[in-house]
């Protein structure tokens, strides 16, 4: 099934939501894919920074879907500062053959239970103390408007 849509997430039909969630699920395992796999995804987060767009390459977490997209980051990162000033962000996911762009309301989560639940071993590279690290926070993105061509 192909999905071509631009508009409010709440107006999507059930079949399109299923297809978009499948696309997101394929993207959220990008760090686990075989290097020879041609189905590579690029995920870019755009935040507002002093009258221009600040782009960051990110990975999304396994629990992500069209209902909520999750990412992990460092509390001291520029993207956190940008999000604190402007709660609207955009996420672009593409594999070179299609794309999903989501305009999202964004929140910063620092709940220890959630941080433990979302923890993945590859985070140790950035957060040496594990999920107890004071610098480890989660970002939650609620898509409101999307543009999709998959």
DRENFIMI-69186 format. One record per residue: residue number from 1; residue in one letter; z, x, y of N, C-alpha, C in turn. Coordinates in Angstrom, 3 decimals. Each point is the difference from the previous one (the first is absolute). Example, Ala and Ser with C-alpha at 12.3 -4.5 7.8 and 13.67 -1.06 7.14 Angstrom:
residues 2
  marpa  kolza      n.up    n.east   n.north     ca.up   ca.east  ca.north      c.up    c.east   c.north
      1      A     7.800    13.190    -5.690     0.000    -0.890     1.190     0.000     0.900     1.200
      2      S    -0.720    -0.350     1.050     0.060     0.820     1.190     0.730    -0.770     1.090
***
This chain:
residues 150
  marpa  kolza      n.up    n.east   n.north     ca.up   ca.east  ca.north      c.up    c.east   c.north
      1      X     0.000     0.834    -1.178     0.000    -0.834     1.178     0.000     0.885     1.250
      2      X    -0.764    -0.373     0.981    -0.013     0.678     1.293     0.757    -0.854     1.008
      3      X     0.646     0.672     0.948     0.715    -0.716     1.056    -0.487     0.528     1.340
      4      X    -0.459    -0.893     0.834    -0.404     0.311     1.367     0.744    -0.985     0.890
      5      X     0.922     0.502     0.796     0.848    -0.898     0.774     0.543     0.721     1.221
      6      X     0.158    -0.750     1.079     0.678     0.494     1.192     0.801    -1.157     0.554
      7      X     1.329     0.191     0.100     0.818    -1.062     0.555     1.442     0.076    -0.462
      8      X     0.680    -1.112     0.163     1.414    -0.115    -0.311     0.229     0.025    -1.510
      9      X     0.988     0.778    -0.429     0.313     0.130    -1.426     0.366    -1.354    -0.600
     10      X     0.687    -0.835     0.756     0.463    -1.302    -0.508    -1.142    -0.940    -0.340
     11      X    -1.198     0.274     0.476    -1.138    -0.877    -0.257    -0.862     0.454    -1.180
     12      X     0.413     1.064    -0.675    -0.757     0.493    -1.155     0.166    -0.921    -1.200
     13      X    -1.050    -0.139    -0.786     0.100    -0.761    -1.238     0.643     0.864    -1.094
     14      X     0.476    -0.649    -1.038     0.759     0.670    -1.060    -0.821     1.084    -0.702
     15      X    -1.266    -0.264    -0.281    -0.843     0.972    -0.685    -0.183     1.270     0.834
     16      X    -0.168    -0.159     1.302    -0.140     1.162     0.880     1.292     0.810     0.043
     17      X     1.136    -0.672     0.051     1.289     0.693     0.002     0.159     0.834    -1.268
     18      X    -0.371    -0.564    -1.140     0.091     0.723    -1.269    -0.886     1.248     0.035
     19      X    -1.216    -0.143     0.479    -0.941     1.127     0.062     0.492     1.083     0.975
     20      X     0.517    -0.409     1.141     0.515     0.963     0.979     1.222     0.722    -0.556
     21      X     0.893    -0.720    -0.671     1.165     0.643    -0.618    -0.421     1.000    -1.073
     22      X    -1.055    -0.307    -0.735    -0.527     0.936    -0.993    -0.493     1.276     0.691
     23      X    -0.669    -0.143     1.118    -0.490     1.140     0.782     1.184     0.849     0.483
     24      X     1.033    -0.650     0.519     1.201     0.710     0.458     0.664     0.717    -1.166
     25      X     0.095    -0.657    -1.140     0.624     0.627    -1.182    -0.756     1.232    -0.456
     26      X    -1.315    -0.014     0.078    -0.774     1.191    -0.353     0.258     1.128     0.992
     27      X     0.205    -0.337     1.266     0.249     1.014     1.029     1.402     0.574    -0.082
     28      X     0.972    -0.776    -0.463     1.378     0.488     0.042     0.341     0.967    -1.114
     29      X    -0.935     0.307    -0.857     0.227     1.017    -1.033    -0.842     1.238     0.276
     30      X    -0.392     0.180     1.256    -0.922     1.081     0.347     0.522     1.367    -0.422
     31      X     1.314     0.230     0.058     0.539     1.305    -0.369     0.047     0.195    -1.511
     32      X    -0.255    -1.047    -0.773     0.017     0.093    -1.456    -1.392     0.112    -0.613
     33      X    -1.029    -0.177     0.805    -1.361    -0.021    -0.540    -0.438     1.380    -0.478
     34      X    -0.820     0.009    -1.004    -0.628     1.220    -0.492    -0.912     0.554     1.093
     35      X     0.040     1.313     0.246    -0.833     0.587     1.054    -1.486    -0.276    -0.170
     36      X    -0.431    -0.261    -1.221    -1.416    -0.267    -0.247    -0.351    -1.472     0.203
     37      X     0.992    -0.838     0.223    -0.231    -1.422     0.186    -0.696    -0.229     1.340
     38      X    -1.097    -0.696    -0.007    -0.771    -0.219     1.222     0.546    -1.164     0.828
     39      X     0.959    -0.723    -0.534     0.544    -1.157     0.705     1.165     0.433     0.887
     40      X    -0.253     0.940     0.901     1.019     0.520     0.909     0.148    -0.924     1.199
     41      X     1.216    -0.102     0.493     0.283    -0.831     1.156     0.571     0.856     1.118
     42      X    -0.330    -0.350     1.218     0.608     0.581     1.187     0.778    -1.103     0.698
     43      X     1.223     0.330     0.402     0.863    -0.969     0.667     0.418     0.610     1.329
     44      X    -0.298    -0.696     1.086     0.307     0.496     1.331     0.864    -1.029     0.719
     45      X     1.093     0.488     0.578     0.886    -0.830     0.816    -0.282     0.297     1.464
     46      X    -0.219    -1.022     0.797    -0.214     0.165     1.429     1.158    -0.596     0.780
     47      X     0.615     0.814     0.863     1.069    -0.478     0.879    -0.386     0.300     1.443
     48      X     0.614    -0.698     0.921    -0.272     0.203     1.417     0.904     1.090     0.547
     49      X    -0.597     0.983     0.679     0.763     1.109     0.567    -0.522     0.297     1.390
     50      X     0.778    -0.347     1.014    -0.343     0.321     1.381    -1.459    -0.310     0.333
     51      X    -0.385    -1.245    -0.165    -1.329    -0.491     0.364    -1.139     0.538    -0.853
     52      X     0.290     0.524    -1.178    -1.070     0.328    -0.940     0.494    -0.274    -1.426
     53      X    -0.903     0.050    -0.937     0.339    -0.276    -1.390     0.355     1.300    -0.708
     54      X     1.124     0.001    -0.688     0.441     1.145    -0.800    -0.295    -0.343    -1.458
     55      X    -0.851     0.777    -0.652    -0.375    -0.252    -1.393     0.758     0.945    -0.922
     56      X     0.426    -0.524    -1.139     0.730     0.778    -1.000    -0.528    -0.366    -1.376
     57      X    -0.290     0.991    -0.818    -0.373    -0.245    -1.397     1.296    -0.300    -0.760
     58      X     0.017    -1.071    -0.755     1.220    -0.435    -0.678    -0.313    -0.383    -1.446
     59      X     1.040    -0.170    -0.760    -0.087    -0.582    -1.328     0.826    -1.272    -0.010
     60      X    -0.480    -1.022    -0.686     0.777    -1.228    -0.097     0.748    -0.015    -1.319
     61      X     1.096    -0.737    -0.030     0.856    -0.024    -1.174    -0.418    -1.104    -0.964
     62      X     0.395     0.154    -1.249    -0.470    -0.862    -1.085     0.302    -1.479     0.198
     63      X     1.042    -0.320     0.728     0.389    -1.399     0.192    -0.848    -0.700     1.063
     64      X    -0.966     0.671     0.559    -0.790    -0.548     1.100    -0.972    -1.076    -0.461
     65      X    -0.209    -0.971     0.890    -0.972    -1.067    -0.225    -0.385    -0.557     1.362
     66      X    -0.795    -1.040     0.013    -0.386    -0.621     1.255     1.194    -0.672     0.680
     67      X     1.049    -0.302    -0.762     1.223    -0.567     0.585     0.773     1.028     0.812
     68      X     0.053     1.230    -0.488     0.712     1.088     0.683    -0.485     1.331    -0.553
     69      X    -0.299     0.918     0.896    -0.397     1.351    -0.370     1.164     0.919     0.353
     70      X     0.317     0.915    -0.919     1.134     0.910     0.203    -0.482     1.446    -0.007
     71      X     0.619     0.800     0.873    -0.236     1.439     0.052     1.351     0.677     0.196
     72      X     0.077     1.269    -0.370     1.207     0.782     0.276    -0.338     1.052     1.034
     73      X     1.007     0.395     0.775    -0.228     1.034     1.003     1.317     0.636     0.405
     74      X    -0.117     0.973     0.878     1.152     0.705     0.543     0.453    -0.696     1.280
     75      X     1.290    -0.206     0.123     0.576    -0.683     1.157    -0.405     0.660     1.330
     76      X    -0.258     1.314    -0.023    -0.313     0.744     1.218    -1.497     0.039     0.316
     77      X    -0.823    -0.667    -0.785    -1.458     0.089     0.173    -0.472    -0.689     1.281
     78      X    -1.156     0.417     0.457    -0.592    -0.608     1.195    -0.298    -1.470    -0.233
     79      X    -0.413    -0.360    -1.203    -0.335    -1.400    -0.259     1.207    -0.910     0.166
     80      X     1.205     0.485    -0.331     1.213    -0.799     0.199     0.215    -0.241     1.495
     81      X    -0.156     1.028     0.799     0.142    -0.145     1.454    -1.018    -1.003     0.530
     82      X    -1.221     0.077    -0.479    -1.047    -0.923     0.445     0.317    -1.433    -0.409
     83      X     0.461    -0.188    -1.228     0.317    -1.340    -0.505     1.173    -0.599     0.773
     84      X     0.967     0.814     0.363     1.141    -0.504     0.767    -0.439    -0.512     1.373
     85      X    -1.075     0.557     0.543    -0.518    -0.437     1.293    -0.990    -1.151    -0.102
     86      X    -0.708    -0.096    -1.114    -1.036    -1.013    -0.184     0.002    -0.405    -1.462
     87      X     0.447    -1.202    -0.295     0.178    -0.453    -1.390    -1.306    -0.375    -0.707
     88      X    -1.108    -0.060     0.728    -1.280    -0.348    -0.618    -0.725     1.286    -0.395
     89      X    -0.413     0.076    -1.260    -0.721     1.154    -0.516    -1.242    -0.486    -0.745
     90      X    -0.875     0.932    -0.316    -1.146    -0.314    -0.848    -0.043     0.969    -1.160
     91      X    -0.349    -0.529    -1.163    -0.185     0.805    -1.203    -1.439    -0.197    -0.458
     92      X    -0.664     1.111    -0.265    -1.362    -0.034    -0.520     0.012     0.609    -1.394
     93      X    -0.546    -0.726    -0.964    -0.139     0.486    -1.371    -1.481    -0.047    -0.343
     94      X    -0.536     1.137    -0.437    -1.416     0.024    -0.370    -0.223     0.925    -1.187
     95      X    -0.976    -0.337    -0.803    -0.420     0.879    -1.083    -1.438     0.465     0.220
     96      X    -0.502    -0.194     1.193    -1.354     0.410     0.330    -1.044    -1.052    -0.311
     97      X     0.349    -1.004    -0.759    -0.929    -1.077    -0.341     0.447    -1.329     0.587
     98      X     1.238    -0.085     0.408     0.549    -1.212     0.584     1.175     0.379     0.880
     99      X     0.553    -0.998     0.672     1.150     0.295     0.846     0.875    -1.228     0.166
    100      X     1.248     0.266     0.318     0.978    -1.010     0.363     0.741     0.545     1.210
    101      X    -0.065    -0.711     1.108     0.730     0.376     1.205     0.974    -1.121     0.306
    102      X     1.268     0.361     0.116     1.049    -0.987     0.207     0.744     0.271     1.303
    103      X     0.094    -0.999     0.846     0.862     0.069     1.174     1.353    -0.553    -0.440
    104      X     1.043     0.797     0.184     1.293    -0.319    -0.601     1.152     0.007     0.993
    105      X     0.979    -0.856    -0.256     1.308     0.126     0.629     0.775     1.001    -0.848
    106      X     0.696     0.921     0.648     0.598     1.122    -0.716     1.493     0.072     0.238
    107      X     0.738     0.341    -1.059     1.438     0.223     0.128     0.385     1.267    -0.749
    108      X     1.095     0.592     0.433     0.544     1.216    -0.609     1.204    -0.411    -0.831
    109      X    -0.015     0.358    -1.296     1.079    -0.383    -0.923     0.823     1.224    -0.370
    110      X     1.315    -0.145     0.107     0.901     1.103    -0.325     1.077    -0.435    -0.995
    111      X    -0.245    -1.081    -0.705     0.942    -0.533    -0.973     0.034     0.887    -1.248
    112      X     1.179     0.486    -0.374     0.136     0.933    -1.116    -0.504    -0.602    -1.315
    113      X     0.263    -1.263    -0.234    -0.466    -0.661    -1.235    -1.531     0.000    -0.069
    114      X    -0.639    -0.343     1.105    -1.471     0.011     0.036    -0.559     1.405    -0.129
    115      X     0.644     0.951     0.664    -0.472     1.383    -0.078     0.065     0.504    -1.443
    116      X     1.039    -0.368    -0.717     0.117     0.394    -1.412    -1.062    -0.717    -0.833
    117      X    -0.199    -1.274     0.252    -0.981    -0.799    -0.745    -1.421     0.535     0.169
    118      X    -0.344     0.437     1.197    -1.355     0.470     0.291    -0.200     1.487    -0.291
    119      X     1.068     0.716    -0.293    -0.083     1.452    -0.187    -0.975     0.376    -1.114
    120      X    -0.832     1.024     0.291    -0.899     0.582    -0.998     0.229     1.505     0.000
    121      X    -0.139     0.626    -1.153     0.326     1.420    -0.126    -0.793     0.898     0.947
    122      X    -1.215    -0.373     0.342    -0.795     0.856     0.883     0.568     0.054     1.414
    123      X     0.948    -0.896     0.356     0.639     0.034     1.320     0.883     1.235     0.174
    124      X     0.457     0.600    -1.130     0.885     1.171     0.103    -0.618     1.120     0.842
    125      X    -1.321     0.070     0.004    -0.672     1.020     0.804     0.369    -0.130     1.486
    126      X     0.275    -1.227     0.431     0.297    -0.269     1.405     1.470    -0.309     0.260
    127      X     0.706    -0.449    -1.028     1.403    -0.410     0.146     0.805     0.639    -1.124
    128      X     0.451     1.206     0.225     0.648     0.821    -1.038     1.257    -0.651    -0.582
    129      X     0.714    -0.815     0.803     1.236    -0.633    -0.468    -0.264    -1.308    -0.754
    130      X    -1.249    -0.304    -0.241    -0.336    -1.224    -0.713     0.143    -1.218     0.904
    131      X     0.220    -1.153    -0.629     0.054    -1.243     0.769     1.201    -0.067     0.944
    132      X     0.952     0.910    -0.163     1.155     0.059     0.901    -0.292     0.782     1.281
    133      X    -1.155     0.627     0.076    -0.376     0.782     1.170     0.072    -0.856     1.270
    134      X     0.629     0.532     1.020     0.114    -0.713     1.274    -1.349    -0.135     0.709
    135      X    -0.934     0.882    -0.315    -1.312    -0.049     0.644    -0.980    -0.962    -0.675
    136      X     0.324    -0.463    -1.202    -0.890    -0.875    -0.765     0.170    -1.450     0.450
    137      X    -1.086    -0.601     0.481    -0.015    -1.419     0.344    -1.269    -0.630    -0.553
    138      X     0.031    -1.294    -0.116    -1.156    -0.768    -0.450    -0.611    -0.737     1.182
    139      X    -1.296    -0.169    -0.057    -0.707    -0.810     0.972    -0.520    -1.237    -0.722
    140      X     0.200    -1.147     0.598    -0.485    -1.256    -0.571    -0.993    -0.607     0.978
    141      X    -1.193    -0.270    -0.493    -1.087    -0.548     0.803    -0.331    -1.401    -0.511
    142      X     0.064    -0.979     0.867    -0.378    -1.371    -0.357    -1.373    -0.272     0.616
    143      X    -1.059    -0.044    -0.828    -1.344    -0.268     0.533    -0.080    -1.396     0.616
    144      X    -0.569    -0.060     1.207    -0.180    -1.275     0.697    -1.481    -0.361     0.126
    145      X    -0.808     0.992     0.362    -1.444    -0.185     0.157    -0.685     1.112    -0.791
    146      X    -1.061    -0.346    -0.715    -0.708     1.019    -0.793    -1.500    -0.075     0.252
    147      X    -0.633     1.121    -0.298    -1.462     0.098    -0.110    -0.234     0.634    -1.366
    148      X    -0.786    -0.643    -0.825    -0.185     0.510    -1.356    -1.467    -0.128    -0.411
    149      X    -0.453     1.029    -0.694    -1.347     0.045    -0.569     0.131     0.788    -1.290
    150      X     0.283    -0.691    -1.085     0.175     0.681    -1.294    -0.808    -0.674    -1.077
***
